[in-house]
Amino acid sequence: MAMNESRPRLLDPHFVSKIAKLDLTARLVVEGFLTGLHRSPYHGFSVEFAEHRQYMPGDPLRHLDWKVLGKSDRKYIKQYEEETNLRASILVDTSASMGYGSHSISKLDYARQLAAALSYLMLRQHDAVGMFAFAAGRAEQIPPRSTMGHLRPLLLLLERLTPGGGTDFTASLHTLAERMTRRGLVVILSDLLDEPERIAQAIHHFRHHKHEVLVFHLLDPQEVSFEFSREAVYVDLETGERVTTRPQELRSDYRRRVGEWKDKLRQSCIEKRAEYVPLTTDQPYDRALLEYLSKRARLL
């Protein structure tokens, strides 16, 4: 069942302005990240041609610009030149739990902005990127493309996503794994609020088809630290279950259980040969972008 979106909303000025904001945010995040990357020890990552520098003894000759050498008899090295391409699919969890946010941004908002930044970075490198938004009982897919014009449909999809429904990794991702006939990189953005065994099954399905898998585990800071200070009613956004308690009474036990759960998820990913990256929504996007480039460097 696909997520339906009426055409009038796509023409709504407010909606169009939100798309422009998401586009601008993605570009600012990526350009700022790459600027810092080029100035850091990580500049060896393949992140598209940026500039020349003078050849130094010991530099790999494969990076020598032979055209410049032929024209000027001077040796210059091409830095950060993109030589190969990757095919990637970004999977965004839109289940109801992704709508939670204890501060200015929800998990789904964080996932949307991270997905936009990843998409822009991938397209900037001439990689093909597609998207799959999923929750129990609904899904929408955009096949991978590698042109910069492909960014707009990806942003349109991201902007109209709303949280709703339960989390069912096995059912949601089983169909996608069967559709993906060409090997590539699968990037999962989710709070992973499902049984670790079921998540492992979904990852195994992709690995069985020879896909590489990069899992970004997105949580709100309060879901990790549980620093609430007063008695409150806690509501499960997917089941509606309610619990009234003083946070001080269960904080220690809660943190222990969350730690054990994350350890199980990490171990499941290791066993399925997938990358596991825990993130909270108060962290910059740089770490996620660097993890992607690191994974990409190992694949190409």
PETA-V302354 format. One record per pair of residues at least 4 apart in sequence whose C-alpha atoms are under 8 Angstrom apart, sorted by the first residue. I is the first residue (numbers start at 1). GAP is how many residues later the second one is. Records with the same first field share a line. If there is no record, write none. Layout:
I->GAP  GAP
This chain:
1->136  137  138
2->136  137  138
3->135  136  137
5->4  155
6->4
7->4
8->4
9->6
10->5  6
11->4  5
12->4
13->4
14->4
15->4
16->4
17->4
18->4  141
19->4  136  137  140
20->4
21->4
22->4  91  94  133  137
23->4  93  132
24->4
25->4  88  92
26->4  87  88  90  91  92  94
27->4  90  93
28->4
29->4  88  256  257
30->4  87  88  90  91
31->4
32->4
33->4  253
34->4  13
35->4
36->4
37->4  5  6
38->4  5
39->4
43->37
44->36
45->35  248  249  252
46->34  35  36  37  247  251
47->33  34  35  78
48->32  33  34  76  77
49->29  30  31  32  33
50->28  29  30  31
51->27  28  29
52->24  25  26  27
53->23  24  25  26
54->21  22  23
55->4  9  20  21  22
59->4
60->4
63->14  15  16
64->11  12  13  14
65->4  10  11  12  13
66->4  9
67->4
68->4  5  6  7  8
69->4  5  6  7
70->4
82->43
84->216
85->40  41  42  43  215
86->41  42  98  99  210  214
87->40  41  42  57  96  97  98
88->39  40  41  42  56  96  97  98  99
89->40  41  42  43  55  95  96  97  98
90->25  39  40  41  42  96  97  98  99
91->40  41  42  43  95  96  97  98
92->19  20  23  39  40  41  42  96  97  98
93->5  15  40  41  42  95  96  97  98
94->4  5  14  39  40  41  67  68  69  70  71
95->4  39  40  41  68  69  70  71  72  143
96->4  67  68  69  70  71  141  142
97->66  67  69  94  96  139  140  141
98->8  9  10  65  92  93
99->7  8  9  10  63  64  65
100->6  7  8  120  137
101->4  5  6  119
102->4  118  119  120
105->4  5  176
106->4  114  175
107->4  84  111  112  113  174
108->4  54  55
109->4
110->4  171
111->4  78  79  107
112->4  46  47
113->4
114->4  171  174
115->4  43  74
116->4  38  39  42
117->4
118->4  171
119->4  10  32  35
120->4  28  31
121->4
122->4  5  6  7
123->4  5  6  23  24  25  28
124->24
126->20  21
127->18  19
128->16  17  18  19
129->14  15  16  17
130->11  12  13  14  15  24
131->10  11  12  13  23
132->7  8  9  10
133->6  7  8  28
134->4  5  6  38  39
135->4  29  30  31  32  33  37
136->29  30  31  32  33  35  36
137->28  35
138->34
139->33
142->12
145->5
146->4
147->4
150->4
151->4
152->4
153->4
154->4
155->4
156->4
157->4
164->74
165->73
166->72  73
167->25  26  27  71
168->4  26
169->4  5  25  29  30  33
170->4  28  29  31  32
171->4
172->4
173->4  29
174->4  28  31
175->4
176->4
177->28  29  32
181->28
183->26  27  28  29
184->26  27  28
185->26  27  28  29
186->20  25  26  27  28
187->26  27  28  29
188->25  26  27  28
189->26  27  28  29
190->25  26  27  28
191->26  27  28
192->7  25  26
194->4  5
195->4
196->4  65  68  69  72
197->4  71
198->4
199->4
200->4  68  69  72
201->4
202->4
203->4  10  66  69  71
204->4  68
205->4
206->4  5  6  7
207->4  5  6  65  66
212->62
213->60  61  62
214->60  61  62  63  78  81
215->59  60  61  62
216->60  61  62  63  72
217->59  60  61  62
218->60  61  62  63
219->4  5  59  60  61  62
220->4  60  61  62
221->4  5  59  60  61
222->4  5  6
224->31  34
225->26  30
226->21  25  28  29
227->20  24
228->19
229->17  18  19
230->16  17
231->13  14  15  16
232->12  13  14
233->9  10  11  12
234->8  9  10
235->5  6  7  8
236->4  5  6
237->4
245->4
246->4
247->4
248->4
250->4
251->4
252->4
253->4
254->4
255->4
256->4
257->4
258->4
259->4
260->4
261->4
262->4
263->4
264->4
265->4
266->4  10
267->4
268->4
269->4  5  6  7
270->4  5  6
277->11  14
279->4
285->4
286->4
287->4
288->4
289->4
290->4
291->4
292->4
293->4
294->4
295->4
296->4
